Amino acid sequence: MRESVEAGQLIDLPGALEDDQAATQAIQEAGSLGWFKREREVDFDFFYYWDTPSEMKEFIDTKWDGFEKLEDALYNAAQSAWAVADGDARLRVRLRMMIALWKKS
């Protein structure tokens, strides 16, 4: 098994957090009005992988623009950890996710 090295955390941008909170509030309101009933909910980890730090940075900068930020210090730490592994490593970002099943009441 390969060793894992944690380089740090991405920064959640305020707009993304506000969108998540608004969506959660809307769903909870629909439930409290009796329109839907939550049947179940599951939390899980979802992973993204890249072969190089530059691939990771490009993806985050383009696909997650406005949601997550990769600070320079974290990028440099990831590059260093990857280089120590002689490029025989992958970069990974873990997202904590939640999925819920709602049924119409």
N, C-alpha and C positions, 0 to 999 in steps of 0.2 A: 504494500500500500504506500502511496506517495504521501509525503509530508505536506501539510497545509500551512501556509503563512498568511496571517491576516495583516493586510496593509492599512486598513481603516474603513471608513464609511463614507458613502456618497452623501451629499447634502440634499435633503428634500426642499424643493422650492415652495414658497408660500402659496403660489397660485394652485399648484397641484394639491396641496393639503386642503385648501379651501374647497376645491372641486370635490375631493373625496368626502369632506364633511357635509357638503351640500347634498351629495347623492345619498349618503347615509341618512341624513335628516329627512329627505323626501321619501325614502323607503319606509322609515320608521313611522312617518306621518300616515302613509297609505295603510300601514298595519294598524295604527291606532284608530283610523277611521273605519276599520273593518273591511276594507276592500280586499286585502290579502292577509294570509296567515303564514307565518314562518314555520316551515316543517322541520328544517334542520339547517345547521351551519357547521362548516368545517374550516379550520385554519390549517395552512400548509405552506411549506417553503417551495419557491419556484426559483430555479437557477438559470442564469445566462452565462455562457462560456465563450471565450475568445482565445485565439492562438498567440496573439501578440498584444502588448500594451497599446500600440498604435491602433489596432483594430478595435479594441475596447473603447479607446478615447473617441475615435471617429463615430462609433455607434452611439455612444452616450451623447456626444455633442450634436448629432443630427436627429436621432430617433427619440431621444428623451429631452430635447430642448424644451425648457419651460417646466419640466417635471423634476429632474435630478441634475445635480451639478457635480462634476469631477474636478475637485480643486487641484491645483498644480502640485502641492505637497503630496497628496495621495497618489497622483499620477507618477510622480518621481519615486515614491516608495514602491509602487507596483512594478515600475521599470527595474528598480534595483533588485527586488525579490526575484523577478523573472530572469534577470541577468545572472544572478548567483546560481540559478538552476541551469545555467548554460542554454537557455532557450528551450529546455526540455520540460516545459510546464505550460499550464493553461491558466488564464485569468478567469475568475468567477465572481459574479455578483449574485447575492442571495436576496430575494424579495420575499417578505412575509405577506402571504395572500390570505384572503377569506372568500369563501364561496357559500352562498346560501340558497336554499330552495324555498320559494314562496309559492303558495297556491291561492288562486282566487277564492274568496270566501263565498 
